[in-house]
Amino acid sequence: MAKTYIGVDLGCSAMSGGGPKSAVAILDADGQLCREVKHFRQAKVLVEAVSGLDRKSMIMAVDAPRSVPDHAAENYAYRSCEKAIKEIDPHAGTFSGAAALFIRWYEIEERYFRTVRVIETYPRVIWAHLKLPGKAKDFTKHKAAVYRAIKRITGAPCHGFDHHQIDALLCAYTALCYDRGEVAWFGQAGEGLIIIPAPGTHNPLSSHAERIAQKYRRFTSMVAR
């Protein structure tokens, strides 16, 4: 089956009773949106959104932590990838809900997407790296220019999208670029990487660099005693 590229913007509201502020976007092998860019709160809606797609031909890029800081060194705040992205955006990185977001995505990935190639990305850094107009937090002020820039860069129309849908599209575009070997990344092998698109380059990741060591896949409190 043809490849598909899934982008997931997992917002903090996924762990709350608030409205659906997460979103999922799906690009086909030609880089075009092939399904509605959906908002979701519950994991079952995400699963339904990708139903019928071949898991072996799917690459998923998620805006959520897939690893944890080095607790053995008593570093509970930042992974090496989060320290590195501050060179692009000093305000990017860990926030108060990161631990809950990691646990939530860990549960979703383990339960529903164990057979899928999943990578971690960060739309806020993508935004800066691709030099999109304004800043992500000021999206509403620059919507028209952002829509034009994203269409020019990705080839996918996004007129009328809110910023969660935009983030999901940027994640899906990262998955596409990853498959082409057109990426840059932050972090150290074994700890978990933040991957962003770098169109026009040729810089594929090695499987060794991508592999996350078990000690970075769970908090100590998550390990059965």
Secondary structure, 3 states (H helix, E strand, C coil): CCCEEEEEECCHHHHCCCCCCEEEEEECCCCCECCCCEEECCHHHHHHHCCCCCHHHEEEEEECCCCCCCHHHCCCCCCHHHHHHCCCCCCCCCCCCHHHHHHHHHHHHHHHCCCCEEEECCHHHHHHHCCCCCCHHHHHHCHHHHHHHHHHHHCCCCCCCCHHHHHHHHHHHHHHHHHHCCEEEECCCECCCEEEECCCCCCCCCHHHHCECHHHCCCHHHCCC
